[in-house]
């Protein structure tokens, strides 16, 4: 799928992931993973139940033979048995490697979700590589790309 020129910015910043704090001194260091919360609203009830989340990074350099960094999109669905809890449900998972040239598009099927929907986009360092050789890179942007803006995203969980 090609990047849409109409992608909607959800979050932008500089988060350093990896095992060597200080490599990217002008970024917040998160360690081996980070999860960004977002709320999706459906603007067109007749539109398809899919959207594409676009994760942009800098300096990703993975080793051949390893799977790459894991990007996981999770929905936090209200627990029907306990309204004060939610049930995390994985909607999509992709791997980010050097071949992606610091851009990974993750198509997300939102079928069956109630809106607004609360999602977490987690980026985790590939830890199948031996410790000390983990890739250090920056997470710099999260965008939402839905046909005709059928889904609009807001950073954070908003009721």
ROKOLKOL-716529 format. One record per residue: residue in three letters; x, y, z of N, C-alpha, C in turn; residue number from 1. Coordinates in steps of 0.2 Angstrom, whole numbers, plus 5000, padded with zeros to 4 digits. Example, Ala and Ser with C-alpha at 12.3 -4.5 7.8 and 13.67 -1.06 7.14 Angstrom:
BEGIN
<residu ala; n.east 5066; n.north 4972; n.up 5039; ca.east 5062; ca.north 4978; ca.up 5039; c.east 5066; c.north 4984; c.up 5039; num 1>
<residu ser; n.east 5064; n.north 4989; n.up 5035; ca.east 5068; ca.north 4995; ca.up 5036; c.east 5064; c.north 5000; c.up 5039; num 2>
This chain:
BEGIN
<residu unk; n.east 5004; n.north 4994; n.up 5000; ca.east 5000; ca.north 5000; ca.up 5000; c.east 5004; c.north 5006; c.up 5000; num 1>
<residu unk; n.east 5003; n.north 5011; n.up 4996; ca.east 5007; ca.north 5017; ca.up 4996; c.east 5005; c.north 5022; c.up 5001; num 2>
<residu unk; n.east 5009; n.north 5026; n.up 5003; ca.east 5008; ca.north 5031; ca.up 5008; c.east 5003; c.north 5036; c.up 5005; num 3>
<residu unk; n.east 4998; n.north 5038; n.up 5008; ca.east 4993; ca.north 5043; ca.up 5006; c.east 4995; c.north 5050; c.up 5008; num 4>
<residu unk; n.east 4995; n.north 5054; n.up 5003; ca.east 4997; ca.north 5061; ca.up 5004; c.east 4992; c.north 5064; c.up 5009; num 5>
<residu unk; n.east 4987; n.north 5061; n.up 5011; ca.east 4982; ca.north 5064; ca.up 5016; c.east 4982; c.north 5061; c.up 5023; num 6>
<residu unk; n.east 4988; n.north 5058; n.up 5024; ca.east 4989; ca.north 5055; ca.up 5031; c.east 4988; c.north 5060; c.up 5036; num 7>
<residu unk; n.east 4985; n.north 5058; n.up 5042; ca.east 4983; ca.north 5063; ca.up 5047; c.east 4989; c.north 5062; c.up 5053; num 8>
<residu unk; n.east 4992; n.north 5067; n.up 5055; ca.east 4997; ca.north 5067; ca.up 5060; c.east 4993; c.north 5065; c.up 5067; num 9>
<residu unk; n.east 4996; n.north 5060; n.up 5070; ca.east 4993; ca.north 5058; ca.up 5077; c.east 4998; c.north 5061; c.up 5082; num 10>
<residu unk; n.east 5004; n.north 5059; n.up 5081; ca.east 5009; ca.north 5061; ca.up 5086; c.east 5016; c.north 5062; c.up 5082; num 11>
<residu unk; n.east 5020; n.north 5067; n.up 5085; ca.east 5027; ca.north 5068; ca.up 5082; c.east 5031; c.north 5070; c.up 5088; num 12>
<residu unk; n.east 5037; n.north 5067; n.up 5088; ca.east 5042; ca.north 5068; ca.up 5093; c.east 5048; c.north 5064; c.up 5092; num 13>
<residu unk; n.east 5052; n.north 5063; n.up 5097; ca.east 5059; ca.north 5059; ca.up 5097; c.east 5059; c.north 5055; c.up 5103; num 14>
<residu unk; n.east 5058; n.north 5048; n.up 5102; ca.east 5059; ca.north 5043; ca.up 5107; c.east 5064; c.north 5039; c.up 5105; num 15>
<residu unk; n.east 5069; n.north 5038; n.up 5109; ca.east 5075; ca.north 5033; ca.up 5108; c.east 5073; c.north 5027; c.up 5111; num 16>
<residu unk; n.east 5073; n.north 5022; n.up 5107; ca.east 5072; ca.north 5015; ca.up 5109; c.east 5079; c.north 5011; c.up 5108; num 17>
<residu unk; n.east 5081; n.north 5007; n.up 5112; ca.east 5087; ca.north 5003; ca.up 5112; c.east 5090; c.north 5001; c.up 5118; num 18>
<residu unk; n.east 5096; n.north 4999; n.up 5118; ca.east 5099; ca.north 4997; ca.up 5125; c.east 5105; c.north 5001; c.up 5127; num 19>
<residu unk; n.east 5106; n.north 5007; n.up 5123; ca.east 5112; ca.north 5011; ca.up 5125; c.east 5109; c.north 5018; c.up 5126; num 20>
<residu unk; n.east 5107; n.north 5020; n.up 5132; ca.east 5105; ca.north 5027; ca.up 5133; c.east 5110; c.north 5032; c.up 5131; num 21>
<residu unk; n.east 5108; n.north 5037; n.up 5129; ca.east 5113; ca.north 5043; ca.up 5127; c.east 5115; c.north 5043; c.up 5120; num 22>
<residu unk; n.east 5114; n.north 5038; n.up 5116; ca.east 5116; ca.north 5037; ca.up 5109; c.east 5112; c.north 5043; c.up 5105; num 23>
<residu unk; n.east 5106; n.north 5044; n.up 5107; ca.east 5102; ca.north 5050; ca.up 5104; c.east 5100; c.north 5054; c.up 5110; num 24>
<residu unk; n.east 5105; n.north 5059; n.up 5111; ca.east 5105; ca.north 5063; ca.up 5117; c.east 5099; c.north 5068; c.up 5117; num 25>
<residu unk; n.east 5096; n.north 5070; n.up 5111; ca.east 5091; ca.north 5074; ca.up 5110; c.east 5084; c.north 5071; c.up 5110; num 26>
<residu unk; n.east 5084; n.north 5065; n.up 5113; ca.east 5077; ca.north 5062; ca.up 5112; c.east 5076; c.north 5059; c.up 5119; num 27>
<residu unk; n.east 5069; n.north 5058; n.up 5121; ca.east 5067; ca.north 5054; ca.up 5127; c.east 5069; c.north 5047; c.up 5126; num 28>
<residu unk; n.east 5073; n.north 5044; n.up 5131; ca.east 5075; ca.north 5037; ca.up 5131; c.east 5069; c.north 5033; c.up 5134; num 29>
<residu unk; n.east 5067; n.north 5028; n.up 5131; ca.east 5061; ca.north 5024; ca.up 5133; c.east 5063; c.north 5017; c.up 5135; num 30>
<residu unk; n.east 5070; n.north 5015; n.up 5133; ca.east 5072; ca.north 5008; ca.up 5134; c.east 5070; c.north 5004; c.up 5128; num 31>
<residu unk; n.east 5067; n.north 4998; n.up 5130; ca.east 5066; ca.north 4993; ca.up 5124; c.east 5059; c.north 4993; c.up 5121; num 32>
<residu unk; n.east 5055; n.north 4997; n.up 5123; ca.east 5048; ca.north 4998; ca.up 5120; c.east 5045; c.north 5004; c.up 5123; num 33>
<residu unk; n.east 5040; n.north 5006; n.up 5119; ca.east 5035; ca.north 5011; ca.up 5120; c.east 5028; c.north 5010; c.up 5117; num 34>
<residu unk; n.east 5023; n.north 5012; n.up 5120; ca.east 5016; ca.north 5011; ca.up 5118; c.east 5013; c.north 5018; c.up 5118; num 35>
<residu unk; n.east 5010; n.north 5020; n.up 5112; ca.east 5007; ca.north 5027; ca.up 5111; c.east 4999; c.north 5025; c.up 5111; num 36>
<residu unk; n.east 4995; n.north 5029; n.up 5115; ca.east 4988; ca.north 5028; ca.up 5115; c.east 4985; c.north 5033; c.up 5110; num 37>
<residu unk; n.east 4980; n.north 5030; n.up 5107; ca.east 4976; ca.north 5034; ca.up 5102; c.east 4968; c.north 5032; c.up 5102; num 38>
<residu unk; n.east 4964; n.north 5037; n.up 5101; ca.east 4957; ca.north 5036; ca.up 5100; c.east 4955; c.north 5037; c.up 5093; num 39>
<residu unk; n.east 4951; n.north 5032; n.up 5090; ca.east 4949; ca.north 5032; ca.up 5083; c.east 4941; c.north 5033; c.up 5083; num 40>
<residu unk; n.east 4939; n.north 5038; n.up 5079; ca.east 4932; ca.north 5039; ca.up 5078; c.east 4931; c.north 5038; c.up 5071; num 41>
<residu unk; n.east 4925; n.north 5034; n.up 5070; ca.east 4923; ca.north 5033; ca.up 5063; c.east 4918; c.north 5039; c.up 5061; num 42>
<residu unk; n.east 4920; n.north 5042; n.up 5055; ca.east 4916; ca.north 5048; ca.up 5053; c.east 4911; c.north 5046; c.up 5048; num 43>
<residu unk; n.east 4912; n.north 5040; n.up 5044; ca.east 4907; ca.north 5038; ca.up 5039; c.east 4905; c.north 5030; c.up 5041; num 44>
<residu unk; n.east 4899; n.north 5029; n.up 5044; ca.east 4897; ca.north 5023; ca.up 5046; c.east 4897; c.north 5018; c.up 5040; num 45>
<residu unk; n.east 4896; n.north 5020; n.up 5034; ca.east 4896; ca.north 5015; ca.up 5028; c.east 4903; c.north 5014; c.up 5025; num 46>
<residu unk; n.east 4908; n.north 5017; n.up 5028; ca.east 4915; ca.north 5016; ca.up 5025; c.east 4918; c.north 5009; c.up 5028; num 47>
<residu unk; n.east 4923; n.north 5007; n.up 5024; ca.east 4926; ca.north 5000; ca.up 5026; c.east 4929; c.north 5001; c.up 5033; num 48>
<residu unk; n.east 4929; n.north 4995; n.up 5037; ca.east 4932; ca.north 4995; ca.up 5044; c.east 4939; c.north 4994; c.up 5044; num 49>
<residu unk; n.east 4943; n.north 4998; n.up 5040; ca.east 4950; ca.north 4997; ca.up 5040; c.east 4953; c.north 5004; c.up 5040; num 50>
<residu unk; n.east 4959; n.north 5005; n.up 5043; ca.east 4963; ca.north 5011; ca.up 5042; c.east 4970; c.north 5008; c.up 5042; num 51>
<residu unk; n.east 4975; n.north 5013; n.up 5041; ca.east 4982; ca.north 5011; ca.up 5040; c.east 4986; c.north 5016; c.up 5045; num 52>
<residu unk; n.east 4989; n.north 5013; n.up 5050; ca.east 4993; ca.north 5017; ca.up 5054; c.east 5000; c.north 5017; c.up 5051; num 53>
<residu unk; n.east 5003; n.north 5023; n.up 5051; ca.east 5010; ca.north 5024; ca.up 5048; c.east 5015; c.north 5025; c.up 5054; num 54>
<residu unk; n.east 5020; n.north 5021; n.up 5055; ca.east 5025; ca.north 5022; ca.up 5060; c.east 5031; c.north 5024; c.up 5056; num 55>
<residu unk; n.east 5034; n.north 5030; n.up 5058; ca.east 5040; ca.north 5033; ca.up 5055; c.east 5046; c.north 5033; c.up 5061; num 56>
<residu unk; n.east 5052; n.north 5031; n.up 5058; ca.east 5057; ca.north 5030; ca.up 5063; c.east 5063; c.north 5034; c.up 5060; num 57>
<residu unk; n.east 5069; n.north 5034; n.up 5063; ca.east 5075; ca.north 5036; ca.up 5061; c.east 5081; c.north 5031; c.up 5063; num 58>
<residu unk; n.east 5085; n.north 5030; n.up 5059; ca.east 5091; ca.north 5026; ca.up 5061; c.east 5090; c.north 5018; c.up 5062; num 59>
<residu unk; n.east 5085; n.north 5015; n.up 5059; ca.east 5084; ca.north 5008; ca.up 5060; c.east 5089; c.north 5004; c.up 5056; num 60>
<residu unk; n.east 5092; n.north 5000; n.up 5059; ca.east 5097; ca.north 4996; ca.up 5056; c.east 5097; c.north 4989; c.up 5059; num 61>
<residu unk; n.east 5093; n.north 4984; n.up 5056; ca.east 5093; ca.north 4978; ca.up 5059; c.east 5097; c.north 4973; c.up 5055; num 62>
<residu unk; n.east 5099; n.north 4967; n.up 5059; ca.east 5103; ca.north 4962; ca.up 5056; c.east 5099; c.north 4957; c.up 5052; num 63>
<residu unk; n.east 5102; n.north 4955; n.up 5046; ca.east 5099; ca.north 4950; ca.up 5042; c.east 5099; c.north 4944; c.up 5046; num 64>
<residu unk; n.east 5093; n.north 4940; n.up 5045; ca.east 5092; ca.north 4934; ca.up 5049; c.east 5088; c.north 4935; c.up 5055; num 65>
<residu unk; n.east 5087; n.north 4941; n.up 5057; ca.east 5083; ca.north 4942; ca.up 5063; c.east 5076; c.north 4945; c.up 5061; num 66>
<residu unk; n.east 5071; n.north 4944; n.up 5065; ca.east 5064; ca.north 4946; ca.up 5063; c.east 5063; c.north 4954; c.up 5062; num 67>
<residu unk; n.east 5067; n.north 4958; n.up 5066; ca.east 5066; ca.north 4965; ca.up 5066; c.east 5061; c.north 4967; c.up 5072; num 68>
<residu unk; n.east 5061; n.north 4974; n.up 5073; ca.east 5057; ca.north 4977; ca.up 5078; c.east 5049; c.north 4976; c.up 5077; num 69>
<residu unk; n.east 5046; n.north 4974; n.up 5083; ca.east 5039; ca.north 4972; ca.up 5083; c.east 5035; c.north 4978; c.up 5084; num 70>
<residu unk; n.east 5030; n.north 4979; n.up 5079; ca.east 5025; ca.north 4985; ca.up 5080; c.east 5018; c.north 4981; c.up 5081; num 71>
<residu unk; n.east 5015; n.north 4982; n.up 5087; ca.east 5009; ca.north 4979; ca.up 5088; c.east 5003; c.north 4984; c.up 5090; num 72>
<residu unk; n.east 4997; n.north 4983; n.up 5086; ca.east 4992; ca.north 4988; ca.up 5088; c.east 4987; c.north 4984; c.up 5092; num 73>
<residu unk; n.east 4985; n.north 4986; n.up 5097; ca.east 4980; ca.north 4983; ca.up 5102; c.east 4974; c.north 4987; c.up 5103; num 74>
<residu unk; n.east 4968; n.north 4984; n.up 5103; ca.east 4962; ca.north 4988; ca.up 5105; c.east 4961; c.north 4986; c.up 5112; num 75>
<residu unk; n.east 4959; n.north 4991; n.up 5116; ca.east 4957; ca.north 4990; ca.up 5123; c.east 4949; c.north 4991; c.up 5123; num 76>
<residu unk; n.east 4946; n.north 4985; n.up 5124; ca.east 4939; ca.north 4984; ca.up 5123; c.east 4936; c.north 4984; c.up 5130; num 77>
<residu unk; n.east 4930; n.north 4987; n.up 5131; ca.east 4927; ca.north 4986; ca.up 5138; c.east 4925; c.north 4979; c.up 5140; num 78>
<residu unk; n.east 4927; n.north 4977; n.up 5146; ca.east 4925; ca.north 4970; ca.up 5148; c.east 4918; c.north 4970; c.up 5150; num 79>
<residu unk; n.east 4914; n.north 4966; n.up 5146; ca.east 4907; ca.north 4965; ca.up 5147; c.east 4905; c.north 4963; c.up 5154; num 80>
<residu unk; n.east 4910; n.north 4959; n.up 5157; ca.east 4909; ca.north 4957; ca.up 5164; c.east 4911; c.north 4962; c.up 5170; num 81>
<residu unk; n.east 4915; n.north 4967; n.up 5168; ca.east 4917; ca.north 4972; ca.up 5173; c.east 4918; c.north 4978; c.up 5169; num 82>
<residu unk; n.east 4913; n.north 4983; n.up 5170; ca.east 4914; ca.north 4989; ca.up 5166; c.east 4920; c.north 4994; c.up 5168; num 83>
<residu unk; n.east 4923; n.north 4992; n.up 5174; ca.east 4929; ca.north 4996; ca.up 5176; c.east 4936; c.north 4993; c.up 5173; num 84>
<residu unk; n.east 4935; n.north 4988; n.up 5169; ca.east 4941; ca.north 4985; ca.up 5166; c.east 4940; c.north 4984; c.up 5158; num 85>
<residu unk; n.east 4946; n.north 4983; n.up 5155; ca.east 4946; ca.north 4982; ca.up 5148; c.east 4950; c.north 4976; c.up 5146; num 86>
<residu unk; n.east 4948; n.north 4973; n.up 5140; ca.east 4952; ca.north 4967; ca.up 5138; c.east 4956; c.north 4969; c.up 5132; num 87>
<residu unk; n.east 4963; n.north 4968; n.up 5132; ca.east 4967; ca.north 4970; ca.up 5127; c.east 4966; c.north 4965; c.up 5121; num 88>
<residu unk; n.east 4965; n.north 4967; n.up 5115; ca.east 4964; ca.north 4963; ca.up 5109; c.east 4969; c.north 4965; c.up 5104; num 89>
<residu unk; n.east 4974; n.north 4961; n.up 5102; ca.east 4979; ca.north 4962; ca.up 5097; c.east 4975; c.north 4962; c.up 5090; num 90>
<residu unk; n.east 4976; n.north 4968; n.up 5086; ca.east 4972; ca.north 4969; ca.up 5080; c.east 4977; c.north 4968; c.up 5074; num 91>
<residu unk; n.east 4983; n.north 4969; n.up 5075; ca.east 4988; ca.north 4969; ca.up 5070; c.east 4995; c.north 4969; c.up 5073; num 92>
<residu unk; n.east 5000; n.north 4965; n.up 5069; ca.east 5007; ca.north 4965; ca.up 5071; c.east 5011; c.north 4965; c.up 5065; num 93>
<residu unk; n.east 5016; n.north 4969; n.up 5065; ca.east 5021; ca.north 4969; ca.up 5059; c.east 5028; c.north 4970; c.up 5062; num 94>
<residu unk; n.east 5033; n.north 4968; n.up 5058; ca.east 5040; ca.north 4969; ca.up 5059; c.east 5043; c.north 4975; c.up 5055; num 95>
<residu unk; n.east 5047; n.north 4979; n.up 5058; ca.east 5051; ca.north 4984; ca.up 5055; c.east 5058; c.north 4982; c.up 5055; num 96>
<residu unk; n.east 5060; n.north 4983; n.up 5048; ca.east 5067; ca.north 4981; ca.up 5047; c.east 5071; c.north 4986; c.up 5043; num 97>
<residu unk; n.east 5077; n.north 4986; n.up 5042; ca.east 5081; ca.north 4990; ca.up 5038; c.east 5078; c.north 4991; c.up 5031; num 98>
<residu unk; n.east 5075; n.north 4986; n.up 5028; ca.east 5072; ca.north 4986; ca.up 5022; c.east 5066; c.north 4991; c.up 5021; num 99>
<residu unk; n.east 5063; n.north 4992; n.up 5027; ca.east 5057; ca.north 4997; ca.up 5027; c.east 5059; c.north 5004; c.up 5026; num 100>
<residu unk; n.east 5065; n.north 5006; n.up 5026; ca.east 5068; ca.north 5012; ca.up 5025; c.east 5064; c.north 5017; c.up 5030; num 101>
<residu unk; n.east 5064; n.north 5015; n.up 5037; ca.east 5061; ca.north 5019; ca.up 5042; c.east 5054; c.north 5021; c.up 5041; num 102>
<residu unk; n.east 5050; n.north 5018; n.up 5037; ca.east 5043; ca.north 5019; ca.up 5037; c.east 5039; c.north 5012; c.up 5037; num 103>
<residu unk; n.east 5035; n.north 5011; n.up 5041; ca.east 5031; ca.north 5005; ca.up 5041; c.east 5023; c.north 5006; c.up 5042; num 104>
<residu unk; n.east 5020; n.north 5004; n.up 5037; ca.east 5012; ca.north 5004; ca.up 5036; c.east 5009; c.north 4998; c.up 5039; num 105>
<residu unk; n.east 5005; n.north 4999; n.up 5044; ca.east 5001; ca.north 4994; ca.up 5047; c.east 4994; c.north 4994; c.up 5046; num 106>
<residu unk; n.east 4991; n.north 4990; n.up 5042; ca.east 4984; ca.north 4990; ca.up 5040; c.east 4980; c.north 4987; c.up 5046; num 107>
<residu unk; n.east 4975; n.north 4990; n.up 5049; ca.east 4972; ca.north 4988; ca.up 5055; c.east 4964; c.north 4987; c.up 5053; num 108>
<residu unk; n.east 4962; n.north 4981; n.up 5054; ca.east 4955; ca.north 4979; ca.up 5053; c.east 4951; c.north 4981; c.up 5060; num 109>
<residu unk; n.east 4946; n.north 4985; n.up 5060; ca.east 4943; ca.north 4987; ca.up 5065; c.east 4936; c.north 4984; c.up 5066; num 110>
<residu unk; n.east 4934; n.north 4979; n.up 5062; ca.east 4928; ca.north 4976; ca.up 5062; c.east 4926; c.north 4974; c.up 5069; num 111>
<residu unk; n.east 4920; n.north 4975; n.up 5071; ca.east 4917; ca.north 4973; ca.up 5077; c.east 4918; c.north 4978; c.up 5083; num 112>
<residu unk; n.east 4922; n.north 4983; n.up 5082; ca.east 4924; ca.north 4988; ca.up 5087; c.east 4918; c.north 4993; c.up 5088; num 113>
<residu unk; n.east 4917; n.north 4995; n.up 5094; ca.east 4913; ca.north 5001; ca.up 5095; c.east 4917; c.north 5007; c.up 5095; num 114>
<residu unk; n.east 4914; n.north 5013; n.up 5093; ca.east 4918; ca.north 5019; ca.up 5092; c.east 4915; c.north 5024; c.up 5097; num 115>
<residu unk; n.east 4919; n.north 5028; n.up 5100; ca.east 4926; ca.north 5028; ca.up 5099; c.east 4930; c.north 5022; c.up 5101; num 116>
<residu unk; n.east 4935; n.north 5020; n.up 5097; ca.east 4939; ca.north 5014; ca.up 5099; c.east 4946; c.north 5017; c.up 5102; num 117>
<residu unk; n.east 4948; n.north 5013; n.up 5107; ca.east 4954; ca.north 5015; ca.up 5110; c.east 4960; c.north 5010; c.up 5109; num 118>
<residu unk; n.east 4965; n.north 5013; n.up 5105; ca.east 4971; ca.north 5008; ca.up 5103; c.east 4977; c.north 5010; c.up 5106; num 119>
<residu unk; n.east 4982; n.north 5005; n.up 5107; ca.east 4988; ca.north 5006; ca.up 5108; c.east 4993; c.north 5004; c.up 5103; num 120>
<residu unk; n.east 4998; n.north 5008; n.up 5101; ca.east 5003; ca.north 5006; ca.up 5096; c.east 5009; c.north 5006; c.up 5099; num 121>
<residu unk; n.east 5011; n.north 4999; n.up 5100; ca.east 5018; ca.north 4998; ca.up 5103; c.east 5023; c.north 4996; c.up 5098; num 122>
<residu unk; n.east 5029; n.north 4999; n.up 5100; ca.east 5035; ca.north 4998; ca.up 5096; c.east 5040; c.north 4995; c.up 5101; num 123>
<residu unk; n.east 5043; n.north 4989; n.up 5099; ca.east 5047; ca.north 4986; ca.up 5104; c.east 5053; c.north 4983; c.up 5100; num 124>
<residu unk; n.east 5059; n.north 4984; n.up 5103; ca.east 5066; ca.north 4983; ca.up 5100; c.east 5066; c.north 4975; c.up 5099; num 125>
<residu unk; n.east 5069; n.north 4973; n.up 5093; ca.east 5070; ca.north 4966; ca.up 5092; c.east 5075; c.north 4963; c.up 5097; num 126>
<residu unk; n.east 5073; n.north 4959; n.up 5102; ca.east 5077; ca.north 4956; ca.up 5107; c.east 5079; c.north 4949; c.up 5106; num 127>
<residu unk; n.east 5078; n.north 4947; n.up 5099; ca.east 5081; ca.north 4940; ca.up 5098; c.east 5088; c.north 4941; c.up 5096; num 128>
<residu unk; n.east 5091; n.north 4947; n.up 5095; ca.east 5098; ca.north 4949; ca.up 5094; c.east 5101; c.north 4949; c.up 5101; num 129>
<residu unk; n.east 5107; n.north 4946; n.up 5102; ca.east 5110; ca.north 4946; ca.up 5108; c.east 5111; c.north 4953; c.up 5112; num 130>
<residu unk; n.east 5110; n.north 4953; n.up 5118; ca.east 5110; ca.north 4960; ca.up 5122; c.east 5117; c.north 4963; c.up 5120; num 131>
<residu unk; n.east 5117; n.north 4970; n.up 5120; ca.east 5123; ca.north 4973; ca.up 5118; c.east 5123; c.north 4975; c.up 5111; num 132>
<residu unk; n.east 5119; n.north 4971; n.up 5107; ca.east 5119; ca.north 4972; ca.up 5100; c.east 5112; c.north 4974; c.up 5097; num 133>
<residu unk; n.east 5108; n.north 4976; n.up 5102; ca.east 5101; ca.north 4979; ca.up 5100; c.east 5102; c.north 4985; c.up 5096; num 134>
<residu unk; n.east 5097; n.north 4986; n.up 5092; ca.east 5097; ca.north 4992; ca.up 5087; c.east 5095; c.north 4998; c.up 5092; num 135>
<residu unk; n.east 5098; n.north 5003; n.up 5091; ca.east 5096; ca.north 5010; ca.up 5094; c.east 5093; c.north 5014; c.up 5089; num 136>
<residu unk; n.east 5087; n.north 5016; n.up 5089; ca.east 5084; ca.north 5020; ca.up 5084; c.east 5079; c.north 5025; c.up 5087; num 137>
<residu unk; n.east 5076; n.north 5029; n.up 5083; ca.east 5071; ca.north 5034; ca.up 5085; c.east 5064; c.north 5033; c.up 5082; num 138>
<residu unk; n.east 5059; n.north 5033; n.up 5087; ca.east 5052; ca.north 5034; ca.up 5084; c.east 5051; c.north 5041; c.up 5084; num 139>
<residu unk; n.east 5049; n.north 5043; n.up 5078; ca.east 5048; ca.north 5050; ca.up 5077; c.east 5041; c.north 5053; c.up 5075; num 140>
<residu unk; n.east 5037; n.north 5048; n.up 5072; ca.east 5030; ca.north 5050; ca.up 5070; c.east 5025; c.north 5044; c.up 5070; num 141>
<residu unk; n.east 5019; n.north 5046; n.up 5071; ca.east 5013; ca.north 5041; ca.up 5070; c.east 5008; c.north 5045; c.up 5067; num 142>
<residu unk; n.east 5006; n.north 5042; n.up 5061; ca.east 5000; ca.north 5045; ca.up 5057; c.east 4995; c.north 5040; c.up 5056; num 143>
<residu unk; n.east 4989; n.north 5042; n.up 5054; ca.east 4983; ca.north 5038; ca.up 5052; c.east 4981; c.north 5040; c.up 5045; num 144>
<residu unk; n.east 4980; n.north 5034; n.up 5041; ca.east 4978; ca.north 5036; ca.up 5034; c.east 4972; c.north 5031; c.up 5033; num 145>
<residu unk; n.east 4967; n.north 5034; n.up 5032; ca.east 4960; ca.north 5031; ca.up 5031; c.east 4957; c.north 5034; c.up 5025; num 146>
<residu unk; n.east 4955; n.north 5030; n.up 5020; ca.east 4951; ca.north 5032; ca.up 5014; c.east 4946; c.north 5038; c.up 5016; num 147>
<residu unk; n.east 4946; n.north 5043; n.up 5013; ca.east 4942; ca.north 5049; ca.up 5014; c.east 4941; c.north 5051; c.up 5021; num 148>
<residu unk; n.east 4946; n.north 5050; n.up 5025; ca.east 4946; ca.north 5051; ca.up 5032; c.east 4940; c.north 5048; c.up 5036; num 149>
<residu unk; n.east 4939; n.north 5042; n.up 5034; ca.east 4933; ca.north 5038; ca.up 5037; c.east 4935; c.north 5037; c.up 5044; num 150>
<residu unk; n.east 4941; n.north 5037; n.up 5046; ca.east 4943; ca.north 5036; ca.up 5053; c.east 4947; c.north 5042; c.up 5055; num 151>
<residu unk; n.east 4946; n.north 5046; n.up 5060; ca.east 4950; ca.north 5051; ca.up 5063; c.east 4953; c.north 5049; c.up 5069; num 152>
<residu unk; n.east 4959; n.north 5051; n.up 5070; ca.east 4963; ca.north 5049; ca.up 5076; c.east 4965; c.north 5055; c.up 5080; num 153>
<residu unk; n.east 4965; n.north 5053; n.up 5087; ca.east 4967; ca.north 5058; ca.up 5092; c.east 4972; c.north 5055; c.up 5096; num 154>
<residu unk; n.east 4977; n.north 5059; n.up 5098; ca.east 4982; ca.north 5056; ca.up 5102; c.east 4979; c.north 5056; c.up 5110; num 155>
<residu unk; n.east 4980; n.north 5050; n.up 5113; ca.east 4978; ca.north 5049; ca.up 5120; c.east 4971; c.north 5045; c.up 5119; num 156>
<residu unk; n.east 4969; n.north 5043; n.up 5125; ca.east 4962; ca.north 5040; ca.up 5126; c.east 4957; c.north 5046; c.up 5128; num 157>
<residu unk; n.east 4952; n.north 5047; n.up 5123; ca.east 4947; ca.north 5052; ca.up 5124; c.east 4940; c.north 5049; c.up 5123; num 158>
<residu unk; n.east 4936; n.north 5051; n.up 5128; ca.east 4929; ca.north 5048; ca.up 5128; c.east 4925; c.north 5052; c.up 5124; num 159>
